[in-house]
Amino acid sequence: MHSIKSITLPSFLRRTMKAYQLKSQIRELGCELHRIGRSRNWQIKAKFDQIEGVISFIEQSDEPSWQWVAKILRKQYENLTFDALMNIAKKKDSITVNELMTRTDCTISQARKVIDELEGF
């Protein structure tokens, strides 16, 4: 299982239109979303597959004010380890190098190592 990440969303309510709709969708996907103390910053705690679900929901929505949240969440893929990439690739049969790179923003060499490992090379 992927580790749980804590991601800070600065000024979440002020920067986001229809924030309550986004908050409910984030929680439906199994993520924890809460305000940090009395500040205007919020924090989301989620596993990588949940983060991926939130990103795809935001990308499919018609709300442009949510795109900054997707951008912050996509940055979390920069910290993926080989094992985390392997788990993501195992979930989808016959995943390609390009698809893995698109889903995780990993480098081509990281994606090739994962695919080679899955194929037994």
N, C-alpha and C positions, 0 to 999 in steps of 0.2 A: 504494500500500500504506500502511496505517496505521503510524504510528511505534510503536516498542516503548516501553512504559511500564514503569517499575520501581515497584512498590507494596510498601510495608512492611506486614507482617502481625505486629503485636506479640503476643508470647506465643502463637504459633500452636499449639504442641503442648499447652500447658496449658489453653487455652480451647476446644479442639476435641476432641470425642469421635470415635472412629473416624478419627483423623487420618491414619493410613496409607492408608486407603481413599480419602480426599479427596486426599491427595498423589499417589497413583497416577493418579487421574482427571485431576488438573490436568496432570500430565506427559503423559498420553495425548493431551490436547488440544493438545500442542505448546508448552506454557508451560515456562519454566525456573523451578524452585522450589529455593531453597537457603537455608541458615541464614546469618545475617550474623555472621561471626566466631564467637566463643564465646558470644554472647548468646542469649537465648531468643527473639529476634526472627527472623523469616524474611522473605524477599523473593521476590516473584514478578515475572518479566519476561515480558511478553506483548504481543501486538498486540490492538487493540480487538475484532476478531472472535473471538479466543481468549478474551478476558475475557468476552465475551458468552456463549460456550459454557460457561464455568465457572459463570457466574451462572445460566444456564438449568438446568445439571446440579444445582446446589445447590437451586434452587427446586423441582425435581421430586423431590428426595430427601425422605426422611422424617426427616432428622436435624436437629433444631432448633439444635444447637450449631454448625452450619455457617453459619447465617444472618448472623452478624456478618461473615463473610468476604464474602458477597454484598453486604452493605451498603457495605463498604469499596471493593469493586470497582465498584459502581454510582456512587460518588462520582467516579470517573475520567471519567465521561461529562460532568461539568461543564466539563471542559477541552477538549471537542471543538471543533475549528475548523470553518469552513464546508466546507472540502474533505473533512474526515473525515466530516462528516454526509452530504455528497454521495456519498461512496464507500459508506457504509452504505445509503443510499437506492437507489443503483444496483443493489445486489445483489438487491433484491426488486422485481419488476415490480409496478406499480400499488400502491405503498405509500401509505398515507393519512397525513395530518398527525397524526392521533391515534396511529396505530401508530408513526410515527417518534418522537413525543414519549414514548410508552410505552417504546420500546426504548432510547432514549438520554437521557431526562430533560432534553431541550433545551426551550427556551421555544417558545411557539406561533409567535412571529415568526420564529425561526430555522428551524423546521420549514416554515413557509409559504414562506420564501425558497428553501429547498432544493427543495421540490415545484414551485414556480413555475419555477425554473431547469430542472428536469427536463422539465417540460411545455412549455418554450419560451416562457414569457411574459415 
